[in-house]
Amino acid sequence: MRPRHARQPATLLLDAAGWIPNSPARPALIWSGAVQADDLATAFETRFAGNGWTNSWRDGIYEYHHFHSTAHEVLGLARGRVHLQLGGPHGPVRSLGPGDVVVVPAGVGHRNVGSSADLLVVGAYAGGRDFDLCREDSDRAKVRANLKSLPDPATDPLDGAEGALVALWTKAARRR
């Protein structure tokens, strides 16, 4: 059995903001210092994949507001620092560094508002789903349909079926 995280993630519930639907029922989740390893990128890929979050990549975070309507995304900070804005132009900004993890629910806007030159992020998607890239000119009817049909993940990217995401999103679903 894998050790679970002693700390619960910080949660952010974000209401719609203009063209960005956000997710008033599924909180974005932020764990500080969630993973420690000499090679964080490989550690994130292994941990995420072992918990069913695949279709991974290594890169930065776009510097423009965007969201995904076909997949929930996890971001692991492998190197450097980033100021991540969630929820749109007036949304909160969180400073993140190595070992930090963020789950961005489908529909939640996010962008890099500043980062170090050495930034390296590992991203992956619940169930290995393919992601789309939605911006202001995206087809809103299609986005709504995608979001409505997207299931909640069966697992948390860090702790699997017993992780905080499953409990927090199940609790949020009961309030919907």
C-alpha positions, 0 to 999 in steps of 0.5 A, spaced: 500 500 500 502 506 498 503 512 503 497 517 503 499 524 503 498 527 510 496 534 508 490 535 504 490 539 498 488 547 498 481 547 494 479 553 489 472 553 487 471 557 481 465 560 478 464 562 471 468 568 468 465 570 462 467 565 456 471 561 461 466 556 464 470 554 470 467 549 475 463 551 481 462 544 483 469 541 482 474 544 486 481 545 483 486 542 488 493 544 490 498 540 493 505 544 496 511 539 496 507 533 494 512 529 491 520 529 493 525 526 488 532 527 485 528 526 478 521 529 479 519 529 472 520 521 472 517 521 479 511 525 476 510 521 470 511 514 474 506 516 480 501 519 475 501 513 470 500 508 476 494 512 478 491 512 471 493 519 469 496 518 463 497 521 456 503 525 459 507 531 456 513 535 459 513 542 457 511 549 460 504 552 461 501 556 456 501 564 457 494 565 455 488 563 458 485 557 456 481 551 458 480 543 456 473 541 456 474 534 454 479 532 460 481 533 467 489 535 467 494 534 473 500 539 473 506 537 476 512 542 477 518 538 476 523 544 475 523 552 476 517 556 479 511 559 476 505 564 477 499 560 475 493 564 474 486 560 475 479 561 473 480 567 468 483 574 468 481 576 475 482 569 478 487 568 483 494 567 482 498 561 486 506 561 486 508 554 485 515 550 485 518 544 485 514 538 488 508 542 487 502 538 484 495 542 481 489 538 479 485 543 474 478 540 473 475 541 465 473 547 464 477 551 469 481 557 466 489 557 467 495 560 464 502 562 466 503 569 468 510 569 469 515 563 470 523 562 471 527 560 465 528 553 467 520 551 468 519 544 467 512 541 468 509 534 467 502 534 465 497 528 464 490 527 464 485 523 468 484 516 464 489 518 459 483 522 455 485 526 449 485 534 451 482 539 447 485 547 447 479 552 448 480 559 448 475 565 447 473 563 440 471 556 442 464 553 440 461 554 446 455 549 445 460 544 444 464 546 450 458 545 454 456 538 451 463 536 452 463 538 460 456 535 461 458 528 458 465 528 462 466 523 468 469 525 474 476 521 475 476 514 478 482 516 481 487 521 484 493 522 481 497 522 487 494 517 491 489 513 487 482 511 488 483 513 496 486 520 494 483 526 496 480 528 489 475 522 489 473 524 496 472 532 495 469 531 488 464 526 490 462 530 496 462 536 491 457 532 486 452 531 492 451 538 492 450 539 485 
